[in-house]
């Protein structure tokens, strides 16, 4: 039996509709949350990501600005622009689109963002709050995954969770959120011995290493929930024929377009897993939805208002 598909597109729509009501209530009280997106240079992928984030703001009637310094900007100049955004009262949320051009000191820039406006949850102050399970802005992708699991009624408490990938953006923060939700968590990486064997112990397996179709059926305990964070473009017909050998519709779509998006999870995993996020249409839409949630939460916190409880803020671990 094929896995149940956990649609991030549908879950993201639910989150946005709930948030739309909250935003309208804030606006009636004279508060319009504001987001500033800083896009340095002309990286095509980054331009698409920022455009989608600004469009989401417009759909929800949030205030938004796109700050577009040239790729040649010096670190000190960019720091001054970040400082100006920190001081502007109508800007509640700041995101710095990564990657930054190589001459720019990215850690210094991220550290310069006011933690109260850090909607990506990258600032050490917010990271520390995550470790301590204190209220703060959470990284968007991990927070979105927690929402997906909660809304699809995937049991976390007492379950074994394995996260493949230890990035500061997804792997580490998601492992902490799962731990706070009372899962027993293992983080795997390139030096993990017997990776397929460790992965097979998981009730919840998260693939977030950025390697196309790396997680094959041998990694999966039958019936496990599999969260695919990766998004990789393939253009080689030979690779597509191997990956989609048992998925003729996807192979035909590849032949029409000349490319396809695949996750870090092999397509054949759908035949073993109990539940699976698709690529595209899985984790990606949730990241933007949670960015909107964080923008509203930042606006509330900056005005001393209470923030609705979210799944990323669980009771302290016991």
N, C-alpha and C positions, 0 to 999 in steps of 0.2 A: 504494500500500500504506500502510495507517495506521501511525502511529508505535508503537513498542514502549512500553508504559506502565511507568514506573518507580514502583512502588508504595512510597510512604513508610510506609504502614500496615504492610506486610509486613516491610520493612526495620527499622522501629521495633520490631516484635515480636522479630525476630532479636536486635537489640541488647539488648533487655530480658531475653531468656532467657539470653544470655551473662552479662549483668550479675547476674542472679539467683544464679548459681553463685558469682560473685565475692563477692557480699554475704554469702551463707551461710558462705563460708570466713572472711570477716572477723568475722562474728558468733561463729563457733566460737572465734576468737582473742580474743573479748571486746570487739570493736569494732562498734558500730552507727552507721553514718554518719547525721548529723542535718541536716535542712534547715529553715530558718526563712523563711517567705514573708511579706513585709511588704506588706499591702494597705491603702492609705490611702483612706478614703472608700468610696463605694458605686457606683462605675462598674460598670454591669452586665456589660460585656464583660470587664473586669478580674476581676470575681468569677468568671466562667466559667473564665477562664484559670487563676486560682489554684486553683479547685476541682479542675480537671483535673490540676494539678501535685501537689496533695496526694493525690489519688486514686492517682496513679502511685507515690508514695512508699508508700502503704499496700499496694498490690499487691506491691511489691518488699520489703516489711517493713523499710523505712527509717523512722527516727524523723523526724517532721515537726511543725512548729508553724505556725499561722496567726496573725500579728500584725495586728490590725485597728484602727489608730488612726482617729479621726474625720477627716473632710475639713477640719475647722476647726483641726487641729493646727498649731502653729507650727514653723518649721524647727528652732529650737533644741530643742524637745521631741522631735522626730523624731530629731535627731542623738543625743540622749541614749539613746533606745531602741536605735538602731543600735550605739552604744558598748557598751551592755549585752550585746547579742548577740555583739559582737566578743569580749567577755571570757568568755563562757560556753563551757566546754570541751566540752559535749555538742553544741554547734551547730558543725558543720563548714562549712556552706554558708548563705549569705544571699542572697536575691534580693529586690530592691525592684521591685514590679510597677509598670510605667509605663503610662500617664502618671500623674504625681503632680498633685494639685490645684494650680492656678496660684499661690496664695500661697506654696507651698513651693518653696524653692530646690533644684531637682532636682540640678543639678551638685554642690552641696555635699553633698547626701545620698549620692549615688553615690560621691563621693570619700571619704566617711567609712567605707565598708565596708572591712574588712580585706581586702587583695588576696588573701590566702590563702583567704578565704571567699567571694570574689567569683565565684560560679558563672555569672554572666552574662558575665564577661570584659570588663566595662566600665571597670574602674579603669585609670588611666593606666599603672600598673605592669604590668598584664597586657597592655595595648595595646602597650607598649614591648617586652615579651617576644615578642609576636606579630610585630611589625615585625622584630625581630632573629632570629626563628625559634628562640627559646629555649623550653624546656618551661614551660608555664603553663596556666592555665585559659583555654580558647578560647570565644568567643561561641557559643551553642548552635545557632542556625540555620545559620551558615556551617559549623560542625563537622559538623552533620547532613548538609548537602549533600555534603560531602567523603566522608562514610561512604556515602551513597547512590551516588555515582559509583564509589567503590572496589568496593562489593559487587555492583554491576551491571556491573563490568569495563569501565567507560567509560575509555578511554585519555586521560590528561591530559598526560603528558610530551610536549613538542614540539608540542602542539596550540594553536590560537588560541582564547582565551576572551574573550568580551565580557560585561561586567557592566553592565546598565542600571540605574542607581541608585547613589548614593554615600553612603548613610546610614552612620553610625557603627556601627549594629547589624548590618547585613547587607552592604551593598555594599562598603565599604572592607575589613572583615576578610576577606570571602570572596575579594576580589581578591588579598589577601596570601597566603592559603592556597593559592590556585591558582598564584600565582607561586612559592611555595616548592615546589610539586609540579611545577615546571618547565614550566608553561604560559606562553605569551606572552599577556599580559593587557592589555586595554583597558577603562577605566572610562568609561562614557557617562552623560550627564546632560541637563538641560533646555537647555543651551547647545551641545550637540554638533551640529555641522553634518552634514547627510546621515545622520541616525541610522539609517534603514533600510539604507543602503549599508554603514555600519560594522558593523551587526549581521549582515549577510549574509556578512561575512568570518569569522564564528565557526564553529568546530567545536563549541564549547560556548557556548551563549547563556543568560545568567541574567537574568530579568526581575524586578526588585525595586524598582519605583517607586511602587506603590500606585495604579495607574490601570487600571480595569477594561478588559480585552480590548484594551489599547493595542498590544500586539505582534501584528501581523497577519502573514499568510503572506509578505508582501513583505519582511519582516525576516529570513526564514529561508533559510539555505542548505539545499538539499535533503539530507536525511540527517543534519542537525545534531542534537545533543543539546540539548534545551531544558528549563531548570529554571525553573519558575514559582513564585515566592515569594509573589506577591500573593494576597490573599483579600478579595474585595469582594462585598457583597450588592446584588443588583439586584432592584427591585420594580416597575419600569415595564414593562407588557406590550409596549409598542412596542419598547423596547430588547431585551427577551427575544426577540421575533420576529425581529429582525435578527440577533442573535448566534447563535440556535439554528436559523436557517432550514434548515441542512443537518444538523441534529441533532434529529430529531423526538422522540426519547425524552426528551431534556433539556427540550425545549419543553413536552411533555406534563407532565413533572414540575413545571415552573414553574407551569403552569396549575392543577395540583392544590394546590400549596403557596402560590402567590401571591408567591413569591420564589425566588431561586436564588443560590448562591455561584459566583462566577467568579474566575479569577485575573487576572493582568496580561497573560496570553496569550490571544489570541482562540481560540475552540474550533476554528476551521478549520485552525489550525496543525497539528493531529493528522494532516492529510493530506499535510504537507510534511516535517515533522521525522522523524528516524530514531528518536528516543526522546524521551519527554515525561513530565513529572510531572503528575499530575492535580490538580485542585482541586474538592472537598476530597480528602484522602487522599494528598497528596504530601509537601510539605516540613513541614507542620504537625506530624504525629505524630513526626517526627524531632527537632523542637525539644525536645519534652518528653523523649524518650528520651535526648538528649544532656545535658539538665539532670540526669537521674539519673546519667549517666556522670560528669559534672563533680562531683556531690555525693560520689560514691565516691572520685574522684580527690582531691578536697580533703581527705577524711578520711585517705587514705593519705599525702598530702604532709605534713599536719600532724603525722603520727606518724613521719615519716622513712622511710616504706616506699616501695619502688620502685613505679612506675606502669606498667602495660602500655602498649606503644607504640600510639598511635592514628593514624589517617590525617591528623589535623590537625597532627601534629608530624612533618614530613618532614625528610629530610636537608637540610642547608644548601644553598642554591642555589649552583650553580657556573656 
